[in-house]
Amino acid sequence: MTEKTAIVFGASGLIGSNLVRHLLANESYHKVTVLVRRSLGIEHAKLDEHLVDFANTNALNTLIRGDDAFSCLGTTHKKAGSREAFQAVDFTLVHTLAQIARGNGVTHLLLVSSLGANPGSRSAYLRTKGEVEQAVADLGFPRTSIFRPSLLIGERNEYRLKESLAAAILSPLGLFLLGPLKRYRPIAAEQVAKAMIEVAAHPAEGLAIYQNEEIAAL
């Protein structure tokens, strides 16, 4: 089995932190490179952690090298402070890092998006997610995998009132969301992380989009 290098963007987030933990335990990867603003506080022989300024793209260019790039970056309008600041993270930064990865020969981009992502959506959030999906797909990676989870469940480093309330309401109702409504069931961030690694483990080519129910099935 050929050992690979994984690169994780958004390693301190809800999905990213679970992803790093499982990648470090996965024998298919001999190195896990993470680019973060603050240290994760993890010590592991396979972890290659870099504290970076994401505005310095020249410095990033030397670090983003490997096989599979897992992009888990994301924020909210409230946390970002403005629509422009949200766009700077969820579109510009995601796209810039993907561009660098493509230029450095990364063969597989795995992107966390959102259920309902659509460049034509009235929702600024879902529109941005749809636009960045389209933009990274246009970069022409040999393989692009896009994941569209529903509401995420898990322990966050920060408290998000709206998401906490939604999870408290929807989680008990998940089993009653059947048929077309099944896609709206909340999903554990750890499930998404495991699904991404499962997809990366099986060779394929081209673009694939995994909806919430497909992620849960993986």
Residue, then its C-alpha position, 0 to 999 in steps of 0.5 A: m500500500t502506498e502511503k500518502t500525505a494528507i493536507v487539511f485546511g480548517a483543521s481546528g473546526l468541527i469537521g477538521s478536528n475530527l478529520v485530523r484525529h482519524l487521519l493520524a490513526n489511518e495507516s494509509y497516510h504517513k504525514v498529515t499537514v495542517l495549516v492553522r493560525r493557532s496550534l492544535g495542541i497535538e503531538h504526533a509523529k505524523l503531524d506536520e503543523h504549520l502556523v501560517d498567515f493565510a494572506n501570505t500565499n507565497a509562504l503557503n505555496t511551499l507547504i501545500r504539497g501532498d496527495d489528498a487535500f481536505s478543505c473544511l474551511g467555513t465560517t458564518h456571517k455573524k462570526a465573520g462580521s460582514r458579508e464581505a468577510f464571510q465571502a473572503v473565507d468561504f469563497t476566496l480563501v477556499h478557492t485560493l488554497a485549492q488553486i495552490a494545491r492544484g498547481n503543486g500537483v495535489t491529485h484529489l480535493l475533498l471539499v466540505s460544502s453544505l446541503g442546498a449549495n447552489p450558485g443561484s440560491r437566494s440565500a447568500y450562504l448557500r449561494t457562496k457555497g454553490e459558487v465555490e463548488q463550481a470554482v474548485a471544480d473548474l480547477g480541473f483536479p484529477r479528482t474532486s469530491i464535494f460533501r454536502p452535509s446537513l446540520l452538523i452535530g458535535e462539540r465546537n470550540e465556539y458556541r453557535l446559538k442558532e445551530s445549537l437550538a436547531a440541533a436540539i430540535l431536529s436531532p430527536l426528530g431525525l428518525f421521523l424525517l423519511g423519504p425526501l426529508k431524510r436528507y435534512r437529518p442532522i449528521a455528526a461531524e465525525q461521520v462526515a470526517k470518516a466519510m471523507i477518508e472512506v471516499a479518499a481510500h477508493p480510487a476514482e476520477g472526475l467530480a463526485i458530489y455526496q449529499n447528506e444521506e450518502i455521507a451518512a451511508l458511507 
